[in-house]
Amino acid sequence: MLTQEEYQYWIEHVNKNYFPLPDITVKDMSNWRHRSVLARALTRAREYGPAMELFQSIAAITVDSEEEDWSGLSEVEDKAWCLKEMAVILWRTTGSRKEAVPYMEQARVLIETYPQQFQFLNRWEVWREIQEFIFFTSKGKSSNRSK
């Protein structure tokens, strides 16, 4: 996992070179939801190495599927989004279906077993994207990774 100094560096890097990250959403590295925001921002900036480190720190987190605050992104939505992004990065950077698909499967299970309505993501669109990814990679097509 990133050190506190590295974490702060990447926040500043994104803020300076790409787009502002509200401090309240990223400043606490010990909060997995803050790490998820920074990881997704780094993905948009194509900074895959540090994004992967942050996503990997989130992969084993147990989410609260019974949370009561439905005003924003739920823990389940957040983690499913992270798992999906992580799988796509793995596919793009390594071309390894074997490494990527388990994260997509975990995201699919989270989506299918979450009893509440999603508030931020379109549940069925994300589910469809996961299914398409699994199907596409099963056909043995090459990834879009850089050579």
N, C-alpha and C positions, 0 to 999 in steps of 0.2 A: 504494500500500500504506500501511497505517497506520504512523504513527511509533511509536517505542518508548513514548513517553508516552501516546499514544492507545491503544495495545495494553494497557498497564497499566491505564489508566482503564477499559476495557471489562471486564477481568478483575475489577476491584474492583466495578464496576457489577453484574455478574452475581452475584458473591459476596454483595453487600449486599442486592440486591433480589429475587433469584430462588432461587438454590441454590448451595451451595459447589462450587467447582472446585478439586480437589486441585492444589496448586502444582506438583507434579512432572509434571502432565499439560499444563500451559499456560505455565509461566514462561519458556521459551526461545523467543522470537519467531522466531529463525532456524531453528527446527525446524518443518518443515511439518506434522508430526503434532500438534504443540502448537497451531499455528494452526488445524488442522482441529477440534480439540476446542473451542476458543473459538468458532469460526465456527458450529458446530452448537449450542452453548449460546446464542449470540446469536440464532440462528434460533428456538429454543424461546422466547426472550424477545421475539420479534418485532422485534428490532433489525436489520432487514434491510440497512441501508446498510453498517455495519461488517462484518456477516457476508459480504456480497457482496465487499467488498474483500479479506477473508481468503480466501474461496473462489477468487477470481480469482488470488490469489497461488499457489494450489495447482494450478490447472488445467493448467499446463504441466509440472508435476513428473513425472519419469519414475520409475515405481515398480519395485521389485524383485519380480518375479513368481516368483523362485526362492528367496526368503528361507527360512531354516531354522527360525526361531522361530514355531511354530504354537500358542503358548499363549494368544494373544489376537487382537486385531484385526490382520489382515494389512495390509500396505501397499495391496494391491489392493482389499481390502474398504473400507479407509479412503478411498481416492481415489474409488472408485465411489460411496460414500455421499455424499461431498462434491459430486461432479458432479451426482448426483441432487438433492440439496438445493438446489444452485445453480440448476438448471433450474426447480425448483418456485418458488423465490423470484422468478426472472425472470418466470415466468408470472403469479404473483400480483401483482407490482408493475407490470409493463408490459403484460401480456396478449399479449406477442409470442411466438408459436409459433416464428417464425424464429430468435429469439435463444435460446430454451429448448431446443428439440429437439436441437441438436448436442451439448449436454452430456449429455442422456439417451442419445444414441447412443454417445458415448464411454464412458459407464458400462456400457452393454449390452455393448460389445465387450470391456471389461475383464473383466466377469463371464463371458462366454462363452469367453474364451481362457485364463482362469486354471486351471491344471491341478490345483491342490490344493483340498482341501475348505475351505469357509469355516468359521471357528471362532466367529464372533460373529453375523454376519448370516445370515439364511436366503436363500441364493443365489437360489433359484427364486421366492421371494416378491418379492424385489427385482426380479428379471427381469420378473415378471408386472406389478409396479407400473409399471415403465418402459414396457412394451408398452401398458398401459392408458393411461398418460399420453400416449404418442404417438398412440394411436387417438383418445382423447378430444379432444385439441387439433386433430386433423385434421378433426374434424366441425364446426369453426367455432363451437363453443360459447364463450360468454364466460367469462373467468376470474372468480375470487372476489375480485378486487382491490377495494380501497376506492375509492369515487368521490369 
